[in-house]
Amino acid sequence: MAALKGEHELQIAAVDEFNQEGHLIHSCNFIGAYVRGRTREEALSKFPSEIEQYCRWLGLPEESRQYPVVIVQEKQSSLQIHDADSDVLFDSELPPLTREEYEKLRGLALKSARDFETLYRSIAIKDRSVAAPRKTFYGLTPVTIDEMYLHTKNVTDYYFGEINVPADNASDLYTCRLRGFEQGERQPDFLQNAVFDGSYGEQWTLRKVCRRFVWHDRIHAKAMLRTAIKLCGRENPANPFCFTV
């Protein structure tokens, strides 16, 4: 997967979404990469590992993990940051898209969906848990492999709906996401990347939707892989995201 033009220019441009409970720091130029920590310093210390895994996933030069992290945007939030509740719209997600940029973002979101499918299908035990569910901002956490898959798939219509694109959660994750993109492409001026006022006062753009898909996949793919290893052993599940767990 080729990088976006100018995407990785010897730094990790980062957005810090924070409150008294912790920091959720996103990368702007490694789309979907993120770290969390109780303090900014704790979160930032995790970036080399996150970027190394991300680069292995996309076949990018791993020396990117040595790039300095530059905080380019901050947002103090009232959300449950420690549970990855997020609503920030990056300044970098506001400009219109070129066709080339869109195709690369779309391709990244679809690769992420395809790899999530690969991980899910490689796991033999899908209906058992290794931990009790706990309550979060979106309800109880998914704890079985099947629950994690359904939770990840079922944000499809929500994310696309925030930019007024009709979508559904029928079929598998990849097919749902592909159909959503195809619906969006039928809308006039979709590359203008308009800002939409979505649910709960959150603002969205097409760029943000693409980033949120990859980000959300990574959160739940990590949890799925850890659970699968506990259930099936380290040799059994696939690891298409190249996570170190």
VODOMI-647317 format. One record per atom (N, C-alpha, C, O, CB): x, y, z; residue in one letter. Coordinates in steps of 0.2 Angstrom, whole numbers, padded with zeros to 4 digits, always signed. Glycine has a CB too. Layout:
residues N
XYZA...
***
This chain:
residues 245
+0004-0006+0000M+0000+0000+0000M+0004+0006+0000M+0008+0007+0005M-0005+0000+0006M+0004+0010-0005A+0008+0016-0005A+0006+0021-0001A+0000+0022+0001A+0008+0019-0013A+0010+0025+0002A+0009+0031+0007A+0005+0036+0003A+0006+0037-0003A+0015+0033+0010A+0001+0040+0006L-0001+0046+0003L+0004+0051+0001L+0009+0051+0005L-0007+0050+0008L+0004+0055-0004K+0009+0060-0006K+0010+0064+0000K+0006+0068+0003K+0007+0064-0012K+0017+0065+0002G+0019+0069+0007G+0017+0067+0014G+0017+0070+0019G+0016+0076+0006G+0015+0060+0014E+0012+0058+0021E+0017+0057+0026E+0016+0059+0032E+0008+0052+0020E+0022+0054+0025H+0027+0052+0030H+0034+0057+0028H+0038+0054+0025H+0029+0045+0030H+0034+0063+0031E+0039+0067+0030E+0043+0068+0036E+0044+0074+0039E+0037+0074+0027E+0046+0063+0038L+0051+0063+0043L+0049+0065+0050L+0052+0067+0054L+0057+0067+0041L+0042+0065+0051Q+0039+0066+0057Q+0033+0062+0058Q+0029+0061+0053Q+0038+0074+0059Q+0030+0061+0064I+0024+0059+0065I+0019+0064+0068I+0020+0067+0073I+0024+0053+0071I+0015+0067+0063A+0011+0072+0065A+0005+0070+0069A+0002+0065+0067A+0008+0076+0059A+0004+0072+0075A-0001+0069+0080A-0006+0074+0083A-0005+0080+0083A+0003+0066+0086A-0012+0071+0084V-0017+0075+0087V-0018+0072+0094V-0020+0066+0095V-0024+0075+0083V-0018+0076+0099D-0019+0074+0106D-0026+0076+0109D-0028+0082+0109D-0014+0077+0111D-0030+0071+0110E-0037+0071+0112E-0036+0069+0120E-0034+0064+0121E-0042+0067+0108E-0038+0074+0124F-0036+0072+0131F-0041+0075+0136F-0045+0079+0135F-0029+0075+0133F-0041+0072+0142N-0044+0075+0148N-0041+0072+0154N-0035+0070+0154N-0052+0073+0148N-0044+0073+0160Q-0040+0071+0166Q-0040+0064+0167Q-0036+0061+0171Q-0044+0074+0172Q-0043+0060+0163E-0043+0053+0163E-0037+0050+0159E-0035+0044+0160E-0049+0050+0161E-0035+0054+0154G-0029+0051+0150G-0029+0055+0143G-0032+0060+0142G-0030+0044+0149G-0025+0052+0139H-0023+0055+0132H-0024+0049+0127H-0022+0044+0127H-0016+0057+0132H-0028+0051+0122L-0029+0047+0116L-0025+0051+0110L-0028+0056+0108L-0036+0045+0114L-0020+0049+0108I-0016+0052+0103I-0016+0049+0096I-0014+0043+0096I-0008+0053+0105I-0018+0052+0091H-0019+0050+0084H-0013+0052+0080H-0011+0058+0081H-0026+0051+0081H-0011+0048+0075S-0007+0051+0070S-0011+0053+0064S-0016+0050+0062S-0002+0045+0067S-0009+0059+0061C-0012+0062+0055C-0009+0058+0049C-0013+0058+0044C-0011+0069+0055C-0003+0057+0049N+0000+0055+0043N+0001+0047+0042N+0003+0044+0037N+0006+0058+0042N+0000+0043+0048F+0000+0036+0048F-0008+0035+0049F-0009+0034+0055F+0005+0033+0053F-0012+0035+0044I-0019+0035+0045I-0022+0029+0049I-0021+0023+0047I-0022+0035+0038I-0025+0031+0055G-0028+0026+0059G-0023+0023+0065G-0026+0020+0069G-0029+0020+0055G-0017+0025+0065A-0012+0023+0070A-0014+0028+0076A-0016+0034+0075A-0005+0024+0068A-0013+0025+0082Y-0015+0028+0088Y-0012+0025+0094Y-0009+0020+0094Y-0023+0028+0089Y-0011+0029+0100V-0009+0027+0106V-0013+0030+0112V-0016+0035+0111V-0001+0029+0107V-0013+0027+0117R-0016+0029+0123R-0012+0029+0129R-0007+0025+0130R-0023+0025+0124R-0013+0033+0134G-0009+0033+0140G-0012+0037+0145G-0016+0042+0144G-0002+0035+0139G-0011+0036+0152R-0013+0040+0157R-0011+0047+0157R-0014+0052+0158R-0011+0037+0164R-0005+0048+0154T-0001+0055+0153T+0001+0055+0146T+0001+0050+0142T+0005+0056+0158T+0002+0061+0144R+0004+0062+0137R+0011+0058+0136R+0012+0055+0131R+0005+0070+0135R+0015+0059+0141E+0022+0056+0140E+0021+0048+0140E+0025+0045+0136E+0026+0057+0146E+0017+0045+0143E+0016+0038+0143E+0013+0036+0136E+0015+0031+0133E+0011+0036+0148E+0008+0040+0134A+0005+0038+0127A+0011+0039+0122A+0012+0035+0117A+0000+0043+0125A+0015+0044+0122L+0020+0046+0117L+0025+0040+0117L+0028+0039+0111L+0023+0053+0118L+0027+0037+0122S+0032+0032+0123S+0030+0026+0119S+0034+0022+0118S+0033+0030+0130S+0023+0025+0117K+0021+0019+0114K+0021+0020+0106K+0020+0015+0102K+0014+0018+0116K+0022+0026+0104F+0022+0027+0097F+0027+0023+0093F+0025+0021+0087F+0023+0035+0095F+0033+0023+0095P+0038+0019+0091P+0036+0012+0089P+0036+0009+0083P+0045+0018+0094P+0033+0008+0094S+0030+0002+0093S+0024+0002+0088S+0023-0003+0084S+0028-0002+0100S+0020+0006+0090E+0014+0007+0085E+0015+0008+0078E+0013+0005+0074E+0009+0013+0088E+0020+0013+0077I+0022+0014+0070I+0026+0009+0067I+0025+0007+0061I+0026+0021+0070I+0030+0005+0071E+0033-0001+0068E+0029-0006+0066E+0029-0009+0060E+0038-0004+0073E+0023-0007+0070Q+0018-0012+0068Q+0014-0010+0062Q+0013-0014+0057Q+0014-0014+0074Q+0013-0004+0062Y+0009-0001+0056Y+0013-0001+0050Y+0010-0003+0044Y+0007+0007+0058Y+0019+0000+0050C+0024+0000+0044C+0024-0007+0041C+0024-0008+0035C+0030+0003+0045C+0025-0012+0046R+0025-0019+0044R+0019-0021+0040R+0019-0024+0035R+0027-0024+0050R+0013-0018+0043W+0007-0020+0040W+0006-0017+0033W+0004-0021+0028W+0001-0017+0044W+0009-0011+0031L+0008-0008+0025L+0014-0009+0020L+0015-0007+0015L+0006-0001+0025L+0020-0012+0023G+0026-0013+0019G+0029-0007+0019G+0033-0006+0014G+0024-0016+0013G+0029-0002+0023L+0032+0004+0023L+0039+0004+0027L+0040-0001+0031L+0028+0010+0026L+0044+0008+0025P+0050+0008+0029P+0050+0008+0036P+0047+0013+0039P+0055+0013+0026P+0052+0003+0040E+0051+0003+0047E+0055+0008+0051E+0054+0010+0057E+0053-0004+0050E+0060+0012+0047E+0064+0017+0051E+0059+0023+0053E+0061+0027+0056E+0069+0020+0046E+0053+0023+0050S+0048+0028+0052S+0047+0028+0059S+0045+0033+0062S+0042+0027+0048S+0048+0022+0063R+0047+0022+0070R+0051+0027+0074R+0050+0029+0079R+0047+0015+0072R+0057+0029+0070Q+0061+0033+0074Q+0060+0041+0072Q+0063+0045+0075Q+0068+0032+0071Q+0055+0042+0069Y+0053+0049+0067Y+0051+0053+0074Y+0047+0049+0078Y+0047+0049+0062Y+0052+0059+0075P+0050+0063+0080P+0042+0064+0080P+0039+0064+0074P+0053+0069+0081P+0039+0064+0086V+0032+0065+0086V+0031+0072+0087V+0033+0075+0092V+0028+0061+0091V+0027+0076+0083V+0025+0083+0083V+0018+0083+0084V+0014+0082+0080V+0028+0087+0077V+0016+0086+0090I+0009+0087+0092I+0007+0094+0087I+0009+0099+0089I+0008+0089+0099I+0002+0092+0083V+0000+0098+0078V-0007+0100+0080V-0009+0105+0077V+0000+0095+0071V-0010+0097+0084Q-0017+0099+0086Q-0019+0096+0093Q-0017+0090+0094Q-0022+0097+0081Q-0022+0100+0097E-0025+0097+0104E-0032+0098+0104E-0035+0103+0102E-0021+0100+0109E-0035+0094+0108K-0042+0095+0110K-0044+0092+0116K-0043+0086+0118K-0047+0092+0104K-0046+0096+0121Q-0048+0094+0128Q-0055+0091+0127Q-0060+0095+0124Q-0048+0100+0133Q-0056+0085+0129S-0063+0082+0128S-0066+0080+0134S-0063+0079+0140S-0061+0076+0124S-0073+0080+0134S-0077+0077+0140S-0079+0070+0139S-0082+0067+0143S-0083+0081+0141S-0076+0067+0134L-0078+0060+0132L-0074+0055+0136L-0069+0057+0140L-0077+0058+0125L-0075+0048+0136Q-0071+0043+0140Q-0065+0041+0135Q-0065+0036+0132Q-0076+0037+0141Q-0060+0046+0135I-0054+0045+0132I-0051+0038+0133I-0048+0035+0129I-0050+0050+0133I-0051+0036+0139H-0048+0030+0141H-0051+0024+0138H-0048+0018+0138H-0048+0029+0149H-0057+0024+0136D-0061+0019+0132D-0061+0020+0125D-0065+0017+0121D-0068+0018+0135D-0057+0025+0123A-0056+0026+0115A-0062+0030+0113A-0064+0029+0107A-0055+0020+0111A-0066+0033+0117D-0072+0037+0115D-0068+0044+0112D-0064+0047+0115D-0077+0039+0120D-0070+0045+0105S-0067+0050+0102S-0072+0054+0097S-0076+0051+0095S-0061+0048+0098S-0071+0061+0097D-0075+0064+0092D-0071+0070+0088D-0074+0074+0084D-0081+0068+0095D-0064+0070+0089V-0060+0075+0086V-0060+0075+0078V-0060+0069+0075V-0053+0075+0088V-0061+0080+0075L-0060+0081+0068L-0053+0085+0067L-0052+0090+0069L-0066+0085+0065L-0049+0081+0063F-0042+0084+0062F-0042+0090+0058F-0046+0090+0053F-0037+0079+0060F-0038+0095+0059D-0037+0100+0054D-0035+0098+0047D-0038+0100+0042D-0032+0105+0056D-0031+0092+0047S-0029+0089+0041S-0035+0085+0037S-0034+0083+0031S-0023+0084+0042S-0041+0085+0040E-0046+0081+0037E-0051+0086+0034E-0057+0084+0032E-0050+0077+0042E-0049+0092+0034L-0054+0097+0031L-0053+0099+0023L-0058+0100+0020L-0053+0103+0035L-0047+0098+0021P-0046+0100+0014P-0050+0095+0009P-0051+0089+0011P-0039+0100+0012P-0052+0098+0003P-0055+0093-0002P-0050+0088-0004P-0044+0089-0003P-0057+0097-0008P-0053+0082-0007L-0049+0077-0009L-0047+0077-0016L-0051+0079-0020L-0052+0070-0007L-0041+0075-0018T-0040+0073-0025T-0042+0066-0026T-0043+0062-0022T-0033+0074-0027T-0043+0064-0033R-0045+0057-0034R-0040+0052-0032R-0041+0047-0029R-0046+0056-0042R-0033+0054-0032E-0028+0050-0030E-0028+0049-0023E-0027+0043-0020E-0021+0053-0032E-0029+0054-0019E-0029+0054-0012E-0035+0049-0010E-0035+0045-0005E-0030+0061-0008E-0041+0051-0013Y-0047+0047-0011Y-0046+0039-0012Y-0047+0035-0008Y-0053+0049-0015Y-0043+0038-0018E-0042+0031-0020E-0037+0027-0015E-0038+0021-0013E-0039+0030-0027E-0032+0031-0012K-0028+0028-0007K-0031+0027+0000K-0030+0022+0003K-0022+0032-0007K-0035+0032+0002L-0039+0032+0008L-0044+0026+0008L-0044+0022+0012L-0042+0038+0010L-0047+0026+0002R-0052+0020+0001R-0049+0013+0001R-0051+0009+0005R-0056+0021-0005R-0043+0013-0002G-0040+0007-0002G-0037+0005+0005G-0037-0001+0006G-0034+0007-0007G-0035+0010+0008L-0032+0008+0015L-0038+0005+0020L-0037+0000+0023L-0029+0014+0018L-0044+0009+0019A-0050+0006+0023A-0052+0000+0021A-0054-0004+0025A-0055+0011+0023A-0052-0002+0015L-0054-0008+0012L-0049-0014+0014L-0051-0020+0015L-0055-0008+0005L-0042-0012+0013K-0037-0017+0016K-0038-0019+0023K-0037-0025+0025K-0030-0014+0014K-0039-0014+0027S-0040-0015+0034S-0046-0020+0035S-0046-0024+0039S-0041-0008+0038S-0052-0018+0032A-0058-0023+0032A-0056-0030+0030A-0058-0035+0033A-0063-0020+0028A-0052-0031+0024R-0050-0037+0022R-0046-0041+0027R-0047-0047+0028R-0047-0037+0015R-0041-0037+0030D-0037-0040+0035D-0041-0042+0041D-0039-0047+0044D-0031-0036+0036D-0045-0038+0043F-0049-0040+0049F-0053-0046+0048F-0054-0051+0052F-0054-0034+0051F-0056-0047+0041E-0059-0053+0040E-0055-0059+0040E-0057-0064+0042E-0062-0053+0032E-0049-0058+0038T-0044-0064+0038T-0042-0066+0045T-0042-0072+0046T-0037-0062+0034T-0041-0061+0049L-0040-0063+0056L-0046-0066+0059L-0045-0072+0062L-0039-0056+0060L-0052-0064+0058Y-0058-0067+0061Y-0059-0074+0059Y-0060-0078+0063Y-0064-0063+0059Y-0058-0075+0052R-0059-0082+0049R-0054-0087+0051R-0055-0093+0051R-0060-0081+0042R-0048-0085+0053S-0043-0089+0055S-0044-0092+0063S-0040-0097+0065S-0036-0086+0055S-0048-0089+0066I-0049-0091+0073I-0054-0097+0074I-0060-0096+0072I-0051-0085+0078I-0052-0102+0077A-0057-0108+0077A-0062-0107+0082A-0068-0109+0081A-0053-0114+0079A-0061-0104+0088I-0066-0103+0093I-0068-0096+0094I-0065-0092+0095I-0062-0105+0100I-0074-0095+0092K-0077-0089+0091K-0083-0087+0096K-0085-0081+0096K-0080-0088+0084K-0085-0092+0100D-0091-0090+0104D-0089-0091+0112D-0093-0091+0116D-0096-0095+0103D-0082-0091+0113R-0080-0091+0120R-0076-0085+0122R-0073-0082+0118R-0076-0097+0122R-0076-0083+0128S-0073-0077+0131S-0067-0079+0136S-0067-0084+0139S-0078-0072+0134S-0063-0074+0137V-0058-0075+0142V-0058-0070+0147V-0054-0070+0152V-0051-0075+0139V-0063-0065+0146A-0064-0060+0151A-0071-0058+0152A-0075-0059+0147A-0060-0054+0149A-0073-0055+0157A-0080-0053+0158A-0081-0047+0155A-0076-0042+0155A-0082-0053+0166A-0087-0045+0152P-0088-0039+0149P-0088-0033+0154P-0090-0035+0160P-0095-0039+0145P-0086-0027+0152R-0087-0022+0156R-0090-0016+0153R-0091-0016+0147R-0080-0019+0159R-0093-0012+0157K-0097-0006+0154K-0093-0001+0151K-0088+0002+0155K-0102-0004+0159K-0094+0002+0145T-0091+0007+0142T-0096+0012+0140T-0102+0011+0141T-0086+0005+0137T-0094+0018+0137F-0098+0023+0134F-0103+0020+0129F-0109+0023+0128F-0094+0028+0131F-0101+0014+0125Y-0106+0012+0120Y-0110+0005+0123Y-0113+0002+0119Y-0102+0010+0114Y-0109+0004+0129G-0112-0002+0132G-0107-0007+0134G-0101-0005+0136G-0117-0005+0127G-0109-0013+0135L-0104-0018+0137L-0099-0020+0131L-0101-0020+0125L-0108-0025+0139L-0093-0021+0133T-0088-0023+0129T-0089-0029+0126T-0091-0034+0129T-0081-0022+0132T-0088-0030+0119P-0088-0037+0116P-0082-0041+0119P-0077-0039+0119P-0088-0036+0108P-0084-0047+0120V-0079-0051+0123V-0077-0058+0120V-0072-0061+0120V-0081-0053+0131V-0082-0060+0116T-0081-0066+0111T-0078-0064+0105T-0079-0058+0103T-0087-0071+0111T-0075-0068+0101I-0073-0066+0094I-0079-0064+0090I-0078-0059+0086I-0069-0072+0091I-0084-0068+0090D-0090-0066+0086D-0093-0059+0088D-0095-0055+0084D-0096-0071+0087D-0093-0057+0094E-0095-0051+0097E-0091-0045+0094E-0093-0040+0092E-0096-0051+0104E-0084-0046+0094M-0080-0041+0092M-0080-0040+0085M-0080-0034+0082M-0072-0044+0093M-0082-0045+0081Y-0083-0045+0074Y-0089-0041+0072Y-0089-0036+0068Y-0083-0052+0070Y-0094-0043+0075L-0101-0039+0074L-0101-0032+0076L-0103-0028+0073L-0106-0043+0078L-0097-0031+0082H-0097-0024+0084H-0093-0020+0079H-0095-0014+0077H-0093-0023+0091H-0087-0022+0076T-0083-0019+0071T-0087-0018+0065T-0087-0012+0062T-0077-0023+0070T-0091-0023+0063K-0095-0022+0056K-0100-0018+0057K-0102-0014+0053K-0097-0029+0054K-0103-0017+0063N-0110-0014+0064N-0109-0006+0065N-0114-0003+0066N-0113-0016+0070N-0103-0004+0064V-0102+0004+0064V-0102+0006+0057V-0102+0012+0056V-0095+0006+0067V-0103+0002+0052T-0103+0004+0045T-0108+0009+0043T-0106+0014+0041T-0103-0003+0040T-0114+0007+0045D-0120+0012+0043D-0119+0018+0047D-0121+0023+0045D-0126+0008+0044D-0117+0018+0053Y-0116+0024+0058Y-0111+0028+0055Y-0112+0034+0054Y-0114+0021+0065Y-0105+0026+0053Y-0100+0031+0051Y-0102+0034+0044Y-0101+0040+0043Y-0093+0027+0050Y-0104+0030+0039F-0106+0032+0033F-0112+0037+0034F-0113+0042+0030F-0108+0027+0028F-0117+0035+0038G-0123+0039+0039G-0121+0046+0042G-0125+0051+0041G-0127+0036+0044G-0115+0047+0045E-0113+0053+0048E-0112+0058+0042E-0111+0064+0043E-0108+0053+0052E-0110+0056+0036I-0109+0060+0030I-0114+0059+0025I-0113+0060+0019I-0102+0059+0027I-0120+0057+0027N-0126+0056+0023N-0125+0051+0017N-0128+0053+0012N-0128+0063+0020N-0122+0046+0019V-0121+0041+0014V-0125+0035+0016V-0124+0032+0022V-0113+0039+0013V-0130+0032+0012P-0134+0027+0014P-0129+0020+0014P-0126+0019+0009P-0140+0026+0010P-0129+0017+0020A-0126+0011+0020A-0129+0006+0025A-0134+0008+0028A-0118+0012+0023A-0127+0000+0025D-0130-0005+0029D-0125-0010+0032D-0119-0009+0031D-0135-0010+0025D-0127-0014+0037N-0122-0019+0040N-0124-0026+0038N-0122-0031+0042N-0123-0018+0048N-0127-0027+0033A-0129-0034+0030A-0122-0037+0027A-0118-0033+0025A-0134-0034+0025A-0122-0043+0027S-0116-0046+0024S-0110-0046+0028S-0111-0044+0034S-0115-0044+0017S-0104-0047+0025D-0098-0047+0029D-0095-0040+0030D-0097-0035+0026D-0093-0051+0026D-0090-0039+0034L-0087-0032+0035L-0085-0029+0028L-0086-0023+0027L-0082-0032+0040L-0081-0033+0025Y-0078-0030+0019Y-0083-0028+0014Y-0083-0022+0011Y-0073-0035+0015Y-0088-0032+0013T-0093-0030+0008T-0097-0024+0010T-0099-0020+0006T-0098-0036+0007T-0099-0024+0016C-0103-0018+0019C-0099-0012+0018C-0102-0007+0015C-0104-0019+0026C-0093-0012+0019R-0089-0006+0018R-0088-0004+0011R-0088+0002+0009R-0082-0007+0021R-0087-0009+0007L-0086-0008+0000L-0093-0005-0003L-0092+0000-0007L-0085-0014-0004L-0098-0007-0001R-0105-0004-0004R-0106+0003-0001R-0108+0007-0005R-0111-0009-0001R-0103+0004+0005G-0104+0011+0007G-0100+0016+0003G-0102+0021+0001G-0102+0011+0014G-0094+0014+0001F-0090+0018-0003F-0093+0019-0010F-0093+0025-0012F-0083+0015-0004F-0096+0014-0012E-0099+0014-0019E-0105+0019-0019E-0106+0023-0023E-0101+0007-0021E-0108+0019-0013Q-0114+0023-0013Q-0112+0031-0012Q-0115+0035-0015Q-0118+0022-0006Q-0106+0032-0008G-0104+0039-0008G-0101+0041-0014G-0102+0047-0016G-0098+0039-0003G-0098+0037-0018E-0096+0039-0025E-0101+0041-0030E-0100+0045-0035E-0091+0034-0028E-0107+0039-0028R-0113+0041-0033R-0115+0048-0031R-0119+0051-0035R-0119+0036-0032R-0113+0051-0025Q-0115+0058-0024Q-0111+0063-0027Q-0105+0062-0028Q-0115+0059-0016Q-0115+0068-0030P-0111+0074-0033P-0106+0077-0028P-0108+0078-0022P-0116+0079-0036P-0100+0079-0031D-0095+0083-0027D-0093+0079-0021D-0091+0083-0016D-0098+0089-0025D-0093+0073-0021F-0091+0069-0014F-0083+0071-0013F-0081+0070-0007F-0092+0062-0015F-0079+0072-0018L-0072+0074-0017L-0071+0081-0014L-0066+0082-0012L-0068+0073-0023L-0076+0085-0013Q-0076+0091-0010Q-0075+0090-0002Q-0073+0095+0001Q-0082+0095-0011Q-0076+0084+0000N-0075+0083+0007N-0079+0087+0012N-0076+0090+0017N-0067+0083+0009N-0085+0088+0011A-0089+0093+0015A-0089+0091+0022A-0088+0085+0024A-0096+0094+0012A-0090+0096+0027V-0090+0095+0034V-0098+0094+0036V-0102+0098+0034V-0087+0101+0038V-0099+0088+0039F-0106+0087+0041F-0107+0087+0049F-0102+0085+0052F-0108+0080+0038F-0112+0090+0051D-0114+0090+0058D-0118+0083+0059D-0123+0082+0057D-0118+0096+0060D-0114+0079+0063G-0117+0072+0064G-0120+0071+0071G-0122+0076+0074G-0112+0067+0063G-0121+0065+0073S-0124+0064+0079S-0120+0067+0085S-0114+0067+0085S-0125+0056+0080S-0123+0068+0091Y-0120+0070+0097Y-0115+0076+0096Y-0110+0077+0100Y-0116+0064+0100Y-0117+0081+0091G-0113+0087+0090G-0106+0085+0087G-0102+0090+0087G-0112+0090+0097G-0105+0079+0084E-0098+0078+0081E-0098+0080+0074E-0103+0079+0071E-0097+0070+0082E-0093+0082+0072Q-0092+0084+0065Q-0088+0079+0061Q-0083+0076+0064Q-0089+0091+0064Q-0090+0078+0055W-0087+0072+0051W-0086+0075+0044W-0089+0079+0041W-0092+0066+0050W-0081+0072+0041T-0079+0072+0033T-0078+0066+0031T-0077+0061+0034T-0073+0077+0032T-0077+0065+0024L-0076+0059+0021L-0069+0056+0023L-0068+0051+0024L-0076+0059+0013L-0064+0061+0023R-0057+0059+0026R-0058+0056+0033R-0054+0051+0034R-0053+0066+0026R-0062+0059+0037K-0062+0057+0044K-0065+0050+0044K-0063+0045+0048K-0066+0062+0048K-0070+0049+0040V-0073+0042+0040V-0068+0037+0038V-0068+0031+0041V-0079+0042+0035V-0064+0038+0033C-0059+0033+0031C-0054+0032+0037C-0052+0026+0038C-0055+0036+0025C-0052+0037+0040R-0047+0036+0046R-0051+0033+0052R-0048+0028+0055R-0045+0043+0048R-0057+0034+0053R-0060+0031+0059R-0061+0023+0057R-0061+0019+0062R-0067+0034+0060R-0063+0021+0051F-0063+0014+0050F-0057+0011+0051F-0057+0006+0055F-0065+0013+0042F-0051+0013+0049V-0045+0010+0050V-0043+0010+0058V-0041+0005+0061V-0039+0013+0047V-0044+0016+0061W-0043+0016+0068W-0047+0011+0072W-0045+0008+0077W-0044+0023+0071W-0054+0011+0071H-0058+0007+0074H-0056-0001+0073H-0057-0005+0078H-0065+0008+0072H-0054-0002+0067D-0052-0009+0065D-0046-0011+0070D-0046-0017+0073D-0050-0010+0058D-0041-0007+0070R-0035-0008+0074R-0037-0009+0081R-0034-0014+0084R-0030-0002+0073R-0041-0005+0084I-0043-0006+0091I-0046-0013+0092I-0043-0017+0097I-0048-0001+0093I-0050-0015+0088H-0054-0022+0090H-0050-0028+0087H-0051-0033+0089H-0061-0022+0087H-0046-0027+0082A-0041-0032+0079A-0036-0034+0085A-0035-0040+0085A-0038-0030+0073A-0033-0029+0088K-0029-0030+0093K-0032-0035+0099K-0029-0040+0101K-0026-0024+0096K-0038-0033+0101A-0042-0036+0106A-0043-0043+0104A-0043-0048+0108A-0048-0032+0108A-0045-0044+0097M-0047-0050+0095M-0041-0055+0095M-0042-0061+0096M-0050-0050+0088M-0035-0052+0092L-0029-0057+0092L-0027-0059+0099L-0025-0065+0100L-0024-0053+0089L-0027-0054+0104R-0025-0056+0111R-0030-0062+0113R-0028-0067+0116R-0025-0050+0115R-0037-0061+0112T-0041-0066+0114T-0040-0073+0111T-0041-0078+0114T-0049-0063+0113T-0039-0072+0104A-0038-0078+0101A-0032-0082+0103A-0032-0088+0103A-0037-0077+0093A-0027-0079+0105I-0021-0082+0107I-0022-0086+0114I-0020-0091+0115I-0015-0077+0108I-0026-0082+0118K-0028-0086+0124K-0032-0092+0123K-0032-0097+0127K-0031-0081+0129K-0036-0091+0118L-0041-0097+0117L-0038-0103+0113L-0039-0108+0114L-0047-0094+0114L-0034-0101+0108C-0031-0106+0103C-0024-0107+0103C-0022-0112+0100C-0034-0104+0097C-0020-0103+0107G-0013-0103+0106G-0010-0098+0101G-0014-0096+0096G-0011-0110+0105G-0004-0097+0102R-0001-0092+0098R+0000-0094+0090R+0001-0089+0086R+0006-0090+0101R+0000-0100+0089E+0002-0102+0082E-0004-0102+0078E-0004-0103+0072E+0005-0109+0082E-0010-0102+0081N-0016-0103+0077N-0019-0097+0073N-0020-0097+0067N-0022-0106+0081N-0020-0091+0077P-0023-0086+0073P-0019-0082+0068P-0013-0082+0069P-0026-0080+0078P-0021-0080+0062A-0018-0076+0058A-0016-0069+0061A-0020-0067+0066A-0021-0075+0051A-0011-0065+0059N-0009-0059+0061N-0008-0054+0056N-0002-0052+0055N-0003-0059+0066N-0013-0053+0051P-0012-0049+0045P-0010-0041+0047P-0007-0038+0043P-0018-0049+0041P-0012-0039+0053F-0010-0032+0055F-0003-0032+0058F-0001-0026+0059F-0015-0030+0060F+0000-0037+0058C+0007-0037+0061C+0008-0035+0068C+0013-0031+0069C+0012-0033+0056C+0003-0036+0072F+0003-0033+0079F+0008-0037+0083F+0009-0043+0082F-0004-0034+0082F+0012-0034+0088T+0016-0037+0092T+0012-0038+0099T+0010-0033+0102T+0022-0033+0094T+0010-0044+0100V+0006-0046+0106V+0009-0051+0110V+0006-0053+0116V-0002-0047+0104V
***
